Amino acid sequence: FTSLVRELEAPGSLDGEQVYQFDFSGVEKAYESYIGINLCVRYFVRATVSRAYGSSVVQEQDFLVQIIQPPPEINNSIKMEVGIEDCLHIEFEYAKSKFHLR
């Protein structure tokens, strides 16, 4: 779990709408976004407005990260065999051992 916190404004009064500029150029995003059955790799921005009265206001916005890489240069075929001895035998052959998501 990694967390990066930045204070965008010093404590004070907020009247109306305010826009804050930010970027993620200096932040390492080592993994692509992924949502699976047992695992979720999630990137999000969370804005919290603390109030002296009542509870804080918290808003989250997810964003996706895709790491673009060139297709693999060496891509040999792969062969798999599955079966039960002397009963059932299935052989799979794929033209590539690596696939690119383009």
Backbone as a printed PyTorch tensor [residue, N CA C, xyz], in Angstrom:
tensor([[[  0.8460,  -1.1820,   0.0000],
         [  0.0000,   0.0000,   0.0000],
         [  0.8820,   1.2310,   0.0000]],

        [[  0.6290,   2.1390,  -0.8950],
         [  1.3970,   3.3770,  -0.9960],
         [  0.4420,   4.5550,  -0.9360]],

        [[  0.8540,   5.5780,  -0.2030],
         [  0.0130,   6.7570,  -0.0900],
         [  0.8830,   8.0000,  -0.2010]],

        [[  0.4340,   8.9820,  -0.9420],
         [  1.1270,  10.2450,  -1.0850],
         [  0.1330,  11.3460,  -0.7570]],

        [[  0.4680,  12.1770,   0.2120],
         [ -0.4470,  13.2270,   0.6600],
         [  0.1960,  14.5860,   0.4050]],

        [[ -0.5890,  15.4910,  -0.1780],
         [ -0.1210,  16.8640,  -0.3960],
         [ -1.1960,  17.8330,   0.0710]],

        [[ -0.7800,  18.8400,   0.7970],
         [ -1.7170,  19.8800,   1.2200],
         [ -1.7580,  20.9310,   0.1200]],

        [[ -2.9220,  21.1600,  -0.4490],
         [ -3.0540,  22.0920,  -1.5620],
         [ -3.3210,  23.5270,  -1.1190]],

        [[ -3.8240,  23.6670,   0.0860],
         [ -4.1720,  25.0030,   0.5810],
         [ -3.9740,  25.0200,   2.0930]],

        [[ -3.4570,  26.1160,   2.5980],
         [ -3.3040,  26.2580,   4.0440],
         [ -4.6850,  26.3600,   4.6850]],

        [[ -4.8120,  25.9800,   5.9490],
         [ -6.1260,  26.0940,   6.6170],
         [ -6.6430,  27.5310,   6.5520]],

        [[ -7.9300,  27.6410,   6.3530],
         [ -8.5320,  28.9640,   6.2450],
         [ -9.9800,  28.8350,   5.8250]],

        [[-10.4620,  29.8420,   5.1920],
         [-11.8580,  29.9050,   4.7870],
         [-11.9830,  29.5880,   3.3000]],

        [[-13.0070,  28.7910,   2.9490],
         [-13.2690,  28.4450,   1.5550],
         [-14.6860,  28.9040,   1.2280]],

        [[-14.7760,  29.8910,   0.3790],
         [-16.0750,  30.4200,  -0.0230],
         [-16.2640,  30.1610,  -1.5140]],

        [[-17.1950,  29.2950,  -1.8580],
         [-17.4860,  29.0070,  -3.2620],
         [-16.5620,  27.9480,  -3.8420]],

        [[-16.5470,  27.9070,  -5.1720],
         [-15.7820,  26.8950,  -5.8900],
         [-14.3260,  27.3160,  -6.0340]],

        [[-13.4230,  26.3600,  -5.9060],
         [-11.9890,  26.6210,  -6.0370],
         [-11.3790,  25.5320,  -6.9120]],

        [[-10.5140,  25.9000,  -7.8640],
         [ -9.8390,  24.9460,  -8.7510],
         [ -8.3670,  24.8890,  -8.3700]],

        [[ -7.8340,  23.6510,  -8.2380],
         [ -6.4350,  23.4400,  -7.8870],
         [ -5.7430,  22.6900,  -9.0120]],

        [[ -4.6070,  23.1850,  -9.4630],
         [ -3.8260,  22.5200, -10.5020],
         [ -2.8680,  21.5240,  -9.8460]],

        [[ -2.8060,  20.3230, -10.4110],
         [ -1.8630,  19.3220,  -9.9310],
         [ -1.5370,  18.3790, -11.0690]],

        [[ -0.4150,  17.6720, -10.9530],
         [ -0.0550,  16.6590, -11.9460],
         [  0.6270,  15.4920, -11.2450]],

        [[  0.7640,  14.3940, -11.9730],
         [  1.3450,  13.1820, -11.4050],
         [  2.6970,  12.8590, -12.0360]],

        [[  3.3800,  13.8590, -12.5940],
         [  4.6380,  13.6010, -13.3040],
         [  5.7400,  13.0900, -12.3800]],

        [[  5.7690,  13.4880, -11.1360],
         [  6.8250,  13.0590, -10.2230],
         [  6.4520,  11.8550,  -9.3790]],

        [[  5.3180,  11.2270,  -9.6610],
         [  4.8400,  10.1110,  -8.8520],
         [  5.0500,   8.8170,  -9.6210]],

        [[  5.7180,   7.8520,  -8.9770],
         [  5.9410,   6.5620,  -9.6220],
         [  4.6590,   5.7310,  -9.5700]],

        [[  4.2150,   5.3050, -10.7310],
         [  3.0560,   4.4080, -10.8310],
         [  3.5790,   3.1000, -11.4140]],

        [[  4.0600,   2.2060, -10.5350],
         [  4.7740,   1.0040, -10.9610],
         [  3.8680,  -0.0480, -11.5770]],

        [[  2.5960,  -0.0330, -11.2580],
         [  1.6890,  -1.0840, -11.7140],
         [  0.5220,  -0.4840, -12.4880]],

        [[  0.0010,  -1.2570, -13.4400],
         [ -1.1870,  -0.8420, -14.1700],
         [ -2.4090,  -1.0470, -13.2960]],

        [[ -3.4630,  -0.2970, -13.5730],
         [ -4.7330,  -0.4970, -12.8820],
         [ -5.2620,  -1.8790, -13.2260]],

        [[ -5.8460,  -2.5540, -12.2470],
         [ -6.3580,  -3.9030, -12.4620],
         [ -7.4950,  -4.1590, -11.4860]],

        [[ -8.5730,  -4.7440, -11.9940],
         [ -9.6870,  -5.1540, -11.1410],
         [ -9.9520,  -6.6170, -11.4470]],

        [[ -9.7200,  -7.4810, -10.4700],
         [ -9.9100,  -8.9100, -10.6470],
         [-10.7890,  -9.4780,  -9.5510]],

        [[-10.8680, -10.8000,  -9.5200],
         [-11.6910, -11.4630,  -8.5150],
         [-11.0750, -11.3310,  -7.1250]],

        [[ -9.7560, -11.5450,  -7.0250],
         [ -9.0970, -11.5580,  -5.7200],
         [ -8.1950, -10.3540,  -5.4620]],

        [[ -8.0410,  -9.4800,  -6.4470],
         [ -7.0820,  -8.3860,  -6.3170],
         [ -7.5830,  -7.1610,  -7.0570]],

        [[ -7.2640,  -6.0050,  -6.5140],
         [ -7.6030,  -4.7400,  -7.1610],
         [ -6.4170,  -3.7910,  -6.9980]],

        [[ -5.8610,  -3.3280,  -8.1230],
         [ -4.8180,  -2.2980,  -8.0930],
         [ -5.5130,  -1.0180,  -8.5130]],

        [[ -5.5950,  -0.0760,  -7.5970],
         [ -6.4310,   1.1090,  -7.7770],
         [ -5.6270,   2.3700,  -7.5240]],

        [[ -5.8000,   3.3480,  -8.3900],
         [ -5.2180,   4.6730,  -8.1950],
         [ -6.3840,   5.6510,  -8.0830]],

        [[ -6.2980,   6.5570,  -7.1260],
         [ -7.3730,   7.5280,  -6.9680],
         [ -6.8440,   8.8000,  -6.3330]],

        [[ -7.6140,   9.8660,  -6.5190],
         [ -7.3580,  11.1590,  -5.8810],
         [ -8.4580,  11.3410,  -4.8480]],

        [[ -8.0680,  11.6580,  -3.6250],
         [ -9.0390,  11.8950,  -2.5600],
         [ -8.8920,  13.3390,  -2.0840]],

        [[ -9.9820,  14.0530,  -2.1050],
         [-10.0000,  15.4280,  -1.5950],
         [-10.7900,  15.4320,  -0.2880]],

        [[-10.1950,  16.0160,   0.7360],
         [-10.8380,  16.0940,   2.0450],
         [-10.9170,  17.5530,   2.4680]],

        [[-12.1200,  17.9930,   2.7940],
         [-12.3230,  19.3350,   3.3420],
         [-12.7140,  19.1510,   4.7960]],

        [[-11.8170,  19.5720,   5.6880],
         [-12.0880,  19.4660,   7.1210],
         [-12.8580,  20.6920,   7.5740]],

        [[-13.8650,  20.4370,   8.3760],
         [-14.6850,  21.5400,   8.8810],
         [-14.6300,  21.5580,  10.4040]],

        [[-14.6950,  22.7560,  10.9510],
         [-14.6770,  22.8990,  12.4080],
         [-15.9870,  22.3800,  13.0100]],

        [[-17.0590,  22.4750,  12.2690],
         [-18.3620,  21.9930,  12.7290],
         [-18.7450,  20.7770,  11.8730]],

        [[-19.3610,  19.8140,  12.4340],
         [-19.8200,  18.6450,  11.6710],
         [-18.6680,  17.7800,  11.1890]],

        [[-18.9850,  16.8970,  10.2780],
         [-17.9740,  15.9730,   9.7700],
         [-17.2560,  16.5450,   8.5500]],

        [[-16.1060,  15.9600,   8.2180],
         [-15.3490,  16.3740,   7.0450],
         [-16.0570,  15.9090,   5.7740]],

        [[-15.7890,  16.6140,   4.6830],
         [-16.3300,  16.2350,   3.3790],
         [-15.2050,  15.5430,   2.6190]],

        [[-15.4570,  14.3020,   2.1740],
         [-14.4410,  13.5140,   1.4750],
         [-15.0000,  13.0910,   0.1210]],

        [[-14.2170,  13.2980,  -0.9270],
         [-14.6130,  12.8870,  -2.2830],
         [-13.4420,  12.1590,  -2.9300]],

        [[-13.6980,  10.9790,  -3.5400],
         [-12.6630,  10.2120,  -4.2330],
         [-12.9920,  10.1290,  -5.7110]],

        [[-11.9430,  10.1610,  -6.5470],
         [-12.1030,   9.9900,  -7.9890],
         [-11.0360,   9.0190,  -8.4710]],

        [[-11.4600,   7.8720,  -9.0100],
         [-10.5280,   6.8880,  -9.5480],
         [ -9.9990,   7.3610, -10.8950]],

        [[ -8.7680,   6.9330, -11.2320],
         [ -8.2390,   7.1060, -12.5740],
         [ -7.4350,   5.8610, -12.9210]],

        [[ -7.3710,   5.5580, -14.2060],
         [ -6.7100,   4.3430, -14.6670],
         [ -5.2900,   4.6310, -15.1110]],

        [[ -4.4080,   3.6600, -14.8790],
         [ -3.0090,   3.7570, -15.2940],
         [ -2.7390,   2.6200, -16.2600]],

        [[ -2.2170,   2.9380, -17.4410],
         [ -1.8090,   1.9320, -18.4160],
         [ -0.3610,   2.2130, -18.7710]],

        [[  0.4840,   1.2190, -18.6270],
         [  1.9010,   1.3620, -18.9470],
         [  2.0960,   0.8400, -20.3690]],

        [[  2.4420,   1.7410, -21.2780],
         [  2.5960,   1.3980, -22.6870],
         [  4.0180,   0.8930, -22.9130]],

        [[  4.1130,  -0.3190, -23.4540],
         [  5.4090,  -0.9110, -23.7770],
         [  5.3480,  -1.4460, -25.1960]],

        [[  6.4940,  -1.5080, -25.8860],
         [  6.4870,  -2.0730, -27.2420],
         [  6.2390,  -3.5840, -27.1810]],

        [[  5.7380,  -4.1660, -28.2720],
         [  5.5290,  -5.6160, -28.2910],
         [  6.8450,  -6.3590, -28.0740]],

        [[  6.8110,  -7.5430, -27.4730],
         [  8.0610,  -8.2870, -27.2370],
         [  8.7190,  -8.6780, -28.5590]],

        [[ 10.0600,  -8.6120, -28.5940],
         [ 10.7930,  -8.9230, -29.8190],
         [ 10.8510, -10.4340, -30.0720]],

        [[ 11.2430, -11.2010, -29.0710],
         [ 11.3220, -12.6510, -29.2120],
         [  9.9960, -13.2300, -28.7440]],

        [[  9.3350, -13.9580, -29.6410],
         [  8.0100, -14.4650, -29.3080],
         [  7.8520, -15.8600, -29.9170]],

        [[  8.4360, -16.8470, -29.2700],
         [  8.3910, -18.2230, -29.7650],
         [  7.0350, -18.8530, -29.5020]],

        [[  6.7560, -19.9350, -30.2270],
         [  5.5070, -20.6620, -29.9890],
         [  5.6280, -21.4580, -28.6920]],

        [[  4.5030, -21.8510, -28.1420],
         [  4.4790, -22.6000, -26.8820],
         [  3.5200, -23.7830, -27.0560]],

        [[  3.8840, -24.9140, -26.4580],
         [  3.0900, -26.1300, -26.5700],
         [  2.8120, -26.6600, -25.1670]],

        [[  1.5520, -27.0250, -24.9130],
         [  1.1650, -27.5750, -23.6090],
         [  0.4460, -28.8980, -23.8280]],

        [[  0.7110, -29.8230, -22.9290],
         [  0.0400, -31.1210, -22.9810],
         [ -0.6270, -31.3930, -21.6490]],

        [[ -1.8810, -31.8270, -21.7040],
         [ -2.6360, -32.1490, -20.4970],
         [ -3.3140, -33.4960, -20.7200]],

        [[ -3.5040, -34.2260, -19.6440],
         [ -4.2240, -35.4720, -19.8290],
         [ -4.1000, -36.4210, -18.6630]],

        [[ -4.7920, -37.5240, -18.8060],
         [ -4.7540, -38.6220, -17.8440],
         [ -4.0430, -39.7740, -18.5490]],

        [[ -3.0820, -40.3470, -17.8950],
         [ -2.2540, -41.3810, -18.5100],
         [ -3.0940, -42.5390, -19.0480]],

        [[ -2.8350, -42.9020, -20.3130],
         [ -3.4970, -44.0010, -21.0350],
         [ -5.0160, -43.8110, -21.1700]],

        [[ -5.5320, -42.6470, -20.9570],
         [ -6.9850, -42.4580, -21.0470],
         [ -7.3460, -41.2680, -21.9280]],

        [[ -6.8180, -40.0990, -21.6020],
         [ -7.1800, -38.8740, -22.2940],
         [ -5.9260, -38.0340, -22.4680]],

        [[ -5.7510, -37.4850, -23.6570],
         [ -4.5610, -36.6810, -23.9210],
         [ -4.9570, -35.5150, -24.8250]],

        [[ -4.7320, -34.2860, -24.3650],
         [ -5.0430, -33.0870, -25.1400],
         [ -3.7730, -32.2650, -25.2660]],

        [[ -3.5290, -31.7860, -26.4610],
         [ -2.3290, -30.9920, -26.7210],
         [ -2.7440, -29.6320, -27.2630]],

        [[ -2.2130, -28.5550, -26.6660],
         [ -2.4770, -27.1820, -27.1000],
         [ -1.1930, -26.6140, -27.6730]],

        [[ -1.3140, -25.9240, -28.7960],
         [ -0.1550, -25.2380, -29.3600],
         [ -0.5650, -23.8110, -29.7120]],

        [[  0.1910, -22.8500, -29.1800],
         [ -0.0740, -21.4420, -29.4290],
         [  1.0610, -20.8770, -30.2650]],

        [[  0.7350, -20.0040, -31.1900],
         [  1.7410, -19.4210, -32.0760],
         [  2.6690, -18.4650, -31.3270]],

        [[  2.1910, -17.9090, -30.2320],
         [  2.9850, -16.9450, -29.4620],
         [  3.0330, -17.3670, -27.9960]],

        [[  4.1390, -17.0730, -27.3380],
         [  4.2150, -17.3150, -25.9000],
         [  3.9040, -16.0370, -25.1130]],

        [[  3.9390, -14.8850, -25.8020],
         [  3.6350, -13.5990, -25.1810],
         [  2.6340, -12.8720, -26.0720]],

        [[  1.6920, -12.1760, -25.4510],
         [  0.6990, -11.4260, -26.2050],
         [  0.7200,  -9.9740, -25.7560]],

        [[  0.5570,  -9.0590, -26.7110],
         [  0.5060,  -7.6380, -26.4100],
         [ -0.9460,  -7.1970, -26.4460]],

        [[ -1.3260,  -6.2500, -25.6090],
         [ -2.7160,  -5.8320, -25.4830],
         [ -3.1130,  -4.7250, -26.4560]],

        [[ -2.4520,  -4.5960, -27.5660],
         [ -2.7870,  -3.5750, -28.5550],
         [ -3.8370,  -4.0490, -29.4760]]])
